[in-house]
Amino acid sequence: MRPDFNQSHMGTFAAANLKDCDMFERAAMFSDYIAHQHERGLWNYRNVCISGCRPEVELDLPDTLRHIKHKTFVATVFNDYLGFSQHPAVKAAAIAAIDRYGVGVTASPAIGGHMDFHREIEQATARFFRQESAILFTTGYTANSATMLALLNDKDLVLADMSAHASMFEGMKNTNMRTFSHNDMGVLERKLKENKGRYRNMTVVIDGVYSQPADLAKLDEIVFLCKQYGAFLAMDDAHGIGVIGQTGRGVIEHFNAWQDVDIITGTFSKTLGHLGGYVVASPEMIRYLQFQAGQHIFSVAPTPASLCVIKSMALLDEEPWWQAKLWENISYLKKGLHDLGLDTGNSASAIVPVMIGSAHLNAQVCRWLLEAGIYACQIGYPAVNVKGARIRMSLMATHTLEHLDRILNAWEWVKTKMNIRNFE
């Protein structure tokens, strides 16, 4: 049965929800849904950027949005929090690596693709977190999913914050997985207490900075509970590096928990400005993952250009003003949004959401922001719950006050256009 497109969302077309359709029927139906949303000007995904990852960009908009006359847009869609993807020293490091090694390694790590520059990156990543060993993956997503798949199965219990990243949930699909309400320490403790001694491993899985709520894990309390009940702790701090902590080492630095997280995961694709993922753990665990994590064993190793992330890490110490400027921007924008009566949730990071609530309204707001010259992300189900629709903005140190004022002016105009208060 064909769903009502006016009441649908992307999750509607998942295999589990359209059980009577074969995969091609489901794909055709989804294609019709996208066309329906495009015609209404409500499909705000996969817009083509033609100027790179910058605070202000040019877009090649689809025909349904050709009425928008802006030549450039203030971009709040990139996770390049310190602007390092465009930093001259980072680009020079990538170019030098390509000149020396070429553009690819064309082999998986176990059978020829492990180069000396991979070892350099692994060593630098381990030192960054005051640890001994690290392993590289081609993406942060696969770092999470491959690690969980390699380590845990149906003899193990995972207790995951319900707002943890989708890549973690993919990796936990073969386990006895339970979720706990976001940052709810009471529920976490109850589940730890109930299950102590019942499984081979009991592992708590969290994010450091959560990508949708935009707040921080209560790492100090979680560490205490894990030690009390004998659970391991895995944390993905993709959005914390470069943003949180005195020297940008993330949530683990913020809570001085250097030796308290058993498995640290993350990505080079946000603050560090490139691509790839990593896991930091004990030497024995890293050695195990080198030969047991399928997405590491059977994927080609990262390209020579990834050597640039070592320079990005160094810049956190060499040029700390980027992090300071980022927090000036965060404070300025959040104050302006609050002065407009907008709800930014519990944001405590470089991700600043504006809570909308309705998926349909959220899509309209995203389009109006684009009409006002602001390129932002609409976030809805299944990334958040049905009533949790929001506009998500990621700030960069390279945004200027003029950029931020344009964002605030756009939101003021959107509120006037909506003629409602606080989007209630």
C-alpha positions in Angstrom: 0.0 0.0 0.0 1.4 3.4 -1.0 2.0 5.7 2.0 0.5 9.2 2.3 3.4 11.3 1.2 2.1 14.3 3.2 2.5 12.2 6.4 5.7 10.4 5.4 9.3 10.8 6.4 12.5 9.0 5.3 12.0 6.2 7.8 8.7 5.4 6.2 10.5 3.7 3.3 12.8 1.5 5.3 12.5 -2.2 4.5 11.0 -3.0 7.9 8.1 -0.6 7.3 7.2 -1.6 3.7 7.2 -5.4 4.1 5.1 -6.2 1.1 7.3 -4.3 -1.4 10.4 -5.7 -3.1 13.5 -3.6 -3.0 12.9 -2.0 -6.4 9.3 -1.1 -5.7 10.4 0.4 -2.4 13.1 2.4 -4.2 10.6 3.7 -6.8 8.2 4.7 -4.1 10.9 6.6 -2.3 11.9 8.3 -5.6 8.3 9.5 -6.0 8.3 10.8 -2.4 11.4 12.8 -3.1 9.8 14.3 -6.3 6.8 15.2 -4.2 8.9 17.0 -1.6 10.9 18.7 -4.3 7.7 20.1 -6.0 6.7 21.6 -2.7 10.1 23.1 -2.1 10.6 20.9 1.0 13.5 18.7 0.0 16.5 20.4 1.5 19.1 17.5 1.2 22.0 17.0 -1.1 22.2 20.5 -2.4 25.3 20.9 -4.6 28.0 23.1 -3.2 30.5 24.4 -5.8 32.9 26.4 -3.6 34.3 23.9 -1.0 33.9 23.7 2.7 33.8 27.3 3.8 31.8 29.6 6.0 30.2 31.2 2.9 29.5 29.1 -0.1 28.0 29.0 -3.6 25.2 26.5 -4.3 24.0 24.9 -7.5 20.3 24.7 -6.5 17.7 22.5 -8.1 15.1 23.9 -10.4 12.5 24.0 -7.6 14.7 26.5 -5.7 15.8 28.6 -8.7 13.7 31.5 -7.4 16.3 32.1 -4.7 18.5 34.9 -5.9 21.3 34.8 -3.5 24.7 34.3 -5.1 26.3 33.1 -1.8 25.0 31.6 1.4 26.3 31.6 5.0 27.0 27.9 5.6 26.1 26.2 8.9 26.3 22.7 7.6 30.0 21.9 7.9 31.6 20.3 10.9 34.9 22.0 10.1 34.8 23.7 13.4 38.2 25.4 13.3 38.3 25.8 9.5 41.3 23.5 9.2 40.1 22.0 5.9 41.2 25.3 4.3 44.2 26.0 6.5 47.3 26.6 4.3 49.5 24.4 6.5 47.1 21.5 6.4 46.6 21.7 2.7 50.4 21.9 2.2 50.8 18.8 4.3 48.3 16.9 2.1 49.9 18.1 -1.1 53.4 17.1 0.1 52.2 13.6 1.1 50.6 13.1 -2.4 53.8 14.3 -4.0 55.8 11.7 -2.1 53.4 8.7 -2.0 50.9 9.3 -4.8 47.1 9.5 -4.4 46.3 6.1 -3.0 47.8 2.9 -1.6 45.5 0.4 -3.4 45.8 -2.4 -0.8 44.3 -3.3 2.5 46.4 -2.8 5.6 47.1 -6.5 6.3 48.4 -7.3 2.8 50.5 -4.5 1.6 48.6 -1.3 2.2 50.1 -0.4 5.6 52.6 2.4 4.9 55.0 4.3 7.2 52.7 7.3 7.1 49.8 5.2 8.5 52.1 4.3 11.4 52.9 8.0 11.9 49.2 8.9 12.0 48.4 6.1 14.4 51.2 7.1 16.7 50.2 10.7 16.6 46.6 9.8 17.3 47.5 7.7 20.3 49.8 10.5 21.7 47.0 13.0 21.3 44.9 11.0 23.8 47.9 10.1 26.1 47.7 6.5 25.0 50.1 4.0 23.4 48.1 2.5 20.4 45.6 3.4 17.8 44.2 1.9 14.6 43.0 3.7 11.4 39.7 3.2 9.5 38.6 4.8 6.3 35.7 6.6 8.0 34.6 7.4 11.5 31.4 5.4 10.9 33.3 2.2 10.1 35.6 2.8 13.1 32.5 2.5 15.3 30.6 -0.2 13.5 33.6 -2.4 12.8 34.9 -2.2 16.3 31.6 -3.1 18.0 31.0 -5.9 15.5 34.4 -7.4 16.2 34.2 -7.2 20.0 30.6 -8.0 20.9 27.9 -10.5 20.1 24.9 -12.2 21.7 26.8 -13.2 24.8 27.4 -9.6 25.6 25.3 -6.7 27.0 25.5 -3.2 25.6 23.9 -0.3 27.4 23.8 2.6 24.9 22.7 6.2 25.4 19.7 6.5 23.1 21.3 9.5 21.4 24.6 7.7 20.5 25.6 7.8 16.8 23.9 5.4 14.3 27.2 3.8 13.5 27.5 2.5 17.0 24.0 1.1 16.8 24.8 -0.7 13.6 27.8 -2.3 15.3 25.7 -3.4 18.3 23.0 -5.1 16.3 24.3 -8.6 17.2 24.4 -8.0 20.9 21.9 -7.9 23.8 21.5 -4.2 23.4 19.5 -1.9 25.7 19.2 1.8 25.5 18.9 4.3 28.4 17.3 7.7 28.2 19.7 10.4 27.1 22.1 11.3 29.9 19.8 9.6 32.4 22.2 8.3 35.1 19.4 6.9 37.2 18.2 4.6 34.4 21.8 3.6 33.5 22.6 2.7 37.1 19.5 0.6 37.4 20.3 -1.3 34.2 23.9 -1.9 35.3 22.8 -3.1 38.7 20.1 -5.4 37.2 22.5 -7.0 34.7 25.8 -7.3 36.7 27.3 -10.7 36.3 24.7 -11.9 33.8 26.8 -11.5 30.6 30.3 -12.1 29.4 30.9 -8.4 28.9 28.9 -5.4 29.9 29.8 -2.3 27.9 28.4 1.2 28.1 28.4 3.1 24.8 28.2 6.9 24.7 29.1 9.9 22.6 31.3 12.6 24.1 29.4 15.4 22.3 26.1 14.2 21.0 25.5 15.2 17.4 21.7 15.9 17.7 21.2 17.1 21.4 24.5 18.9 21.0 25.3 18.4 24.7 28.0 16.5 26.6 28.0 13.1 28.1 28.1 13.1 31.9 31.5 11.3 31.6 32.5 11.7 35.3 29.3 10.0 36.5 29.4 7.4 33.8 33.0 6.4 34.6 32.0 6.1 38.3 29.1 3.8 37.4 31.2 1.7 35.1 33.8 1.1 37.7 31.2 0.4 40.4 29.4 -2.3 38.3 32.3 -3.7 36.4 31.4 -2.4 32.9 33.6 -1.4 30.0 33.2 2.1 28.5 33.4 3.0 24.8 33.1 6.7 23.7 32.9 8.3 20.3 33.9 12.0 20.7 33.8 12.9 17.0 32.2 16.3 17.8 34.3 17.1 20.9 37.8 17.2 19.4 39.0 20.8 18.8 35.9 22.2 20.6 35.9 20.8 24.2 38.8 20.8 26.6 41.5 23.3 27.4 43.6 22.1 24.5 40.9 20.7 22.3 41.3 17.1 23.3 37.6 16.8 23.8 35.3 15.5 26.5 38.0 13.1 27.9 40.2 16.2 28.6 37.3 18.2 30.0 36.7 15.6 32.6 40.3 14.6 33.1 39.4 11.0 32.3 42.4 10.1 30.3 42.7 6.6 31.7 39.0 5.9 32.3 37.7 5.2 28.8 38.5 1.7 27.5 37.8 2.4 23.9 38.0 5.9 22.4 36.7 6.4 18.8 36.5 9.4 16.6 37.0 10.8 13.1 39.4 13.0 11.2 36.5 14.5 9.2 35.3 17.2 11.6 37.8 19.5 13.4 40.8 17.9 11.8 39.4 18.7 8.4 40.0 15.5 6.4 38.5 12.0 6.2 39.0 8.8 8.2 38.3 7.3 11.6 40.3 5.9 14.5 40.1 3.8 17.6 42.4 4.3 20.5 42.8 1.5 23.1 45.3 -0.8 24.8 48.0 -2.3 22.6 46.4 -5.7 22.9 43.0 -4.4 21.8 44.5 -2.6 18.8 46.4 -5.7 17.8 43.2 -7.7 18.0 41.2 -5.1 15.9 44.0 -5.1 13.2 43.1 -8.7 12.3 39.5 -9.1 13.6 37.7 -5.9 12.5 36.4 -6.8 9.0 35.9 -3.2 7.7 39.6 -2.6 8.5 40.9 -5.9 7.1 39.0 -5.8 3.9 39.1 -2.0 3.1 41.9 -0.2 1.3 44.0 1.8 3.7 43.6 5.6 4.0 45.2 7.7 1.3 48.5 9.6 1.6 46.6 12.9 1.9 45.4 11.7 5.3 48.9 12.6 6.6 47.6 16.2 6.9 45.7 15.3 10.1 49.0 15.3 12.0 49.4 18.9 11.1 45.8 19.6 12.2 46.4 18.0 15.6 49.6 20.1 16.0 47.7 23.3 15.1 45.5 22.8 18.2 48.5 23.6 20.3 50.3 25.9 17.8 47.3 28.2 17.1 44.9 27.9 20.1 43.2 31.1 19.1 41.0 29.2 16.6 39.3 27.4 19.5 38.9 30.6 21.4 37.4 32.3 18.3 35.0 29.4 17.9 33.6 29.8 21.4 33.2 33.6 20.9 31.1 32.7 17.9 29.1 30.1 19.8 28.3 32.5 22.6 27.4 35.3 20.3 25.0 33.3 18.2 23.3 31.5 21.1 22.7 34.8 22.9 21.2 36.3 19.7 18.9 33.2 19.2 17.8 33.3 22.8 17.0 37.0 22.5 14.7 36.1 19.6 13.0 33.6 21.9 14.3 30.5 20.1 15.0 27.2 21.9 18.5 25.8 21.4 18.0 22.9 23.7 20.9 21.9 26.0 23.6 22.7 23.4 27.0 22.9 25.0 29.2 22.5 21.8 29.7 24.0 18.4 26.4 22.4 17.3 23.5 24.8 17.8 20.1 23.4 17.1 16.9 25.4 17.0 14.0 23.2 18.1 11.0 23.2 15.8 9.0 20.1 16.7 7.0 19.5 13.5 8.7 17.8 10.6 6.6 19.7 8.0 7.3 23.0 9.7 10.9 22.1 10.0 11.2 21.6 6.2 9.5 25.0 5.6 11.8 26.8 8.0 14.9 25.3 6.3 13.6 26.5 2.9 12.9 30.0 4.3 16.4 30.2 5.8 17.8 29.3 2.4 15.7 32.1 0.8 17.2 34.4 3.4 20.7 33.3 2.4 21.4 30.8 5.1 22.4 27.2 4.3 21.3 25.0 7.3 20.4 21.4 8.0 16.9 20.1 8.7 17.0 17.2 11.1 14.0 14.9 11.5 13.0 11.3 12.1 14.8 8.8 12.3 17.8 10.9 13.3 15.7 12.3 16.1 12.3 11.3 17.4 9.2 12.4 15.5 8.5 15.5 17.7 12.2 16.4 17.9 12.5 18.0 14.5 15.0 20.8 14.5 17.3 23.0 12.4 20.9 22.1 13.2 23.6 24.7 12.7 27.3 24.0 13.1 29.5 26.9 13.8 33.1 27.5 12.6 35.9 29.7 13.9 36.1 31.2 10.5 32.5 32.6 10.6 32.7 36.4 11.0 30.4 38.6 13.1 28.8 39.6 9.8 28.0 36.0 9.0 26.5 35.5 12.5 24.4 38.7 12.2 23.1 37.5 8.8 22.1 34.2 10.5 20.3 36.1 13.3 18.6 38.5 10.8 17.4 35.5 8.9 15.9 33.8 11.9 14.2 37.1 12.9 12.6 37.2 9.4 11.6 33.5 9.6 9.8 34.2 12.9 8.0 37.1 11.4 7.0 35.1 8.4 5.7 32.3 10.6 3.8 34.8 12.7 4.0 32.4 15.7 5.9 32.5 18.9 8.8 30.1 19.7 7.4 27.8 17.0 4.8 26.5 19.4 
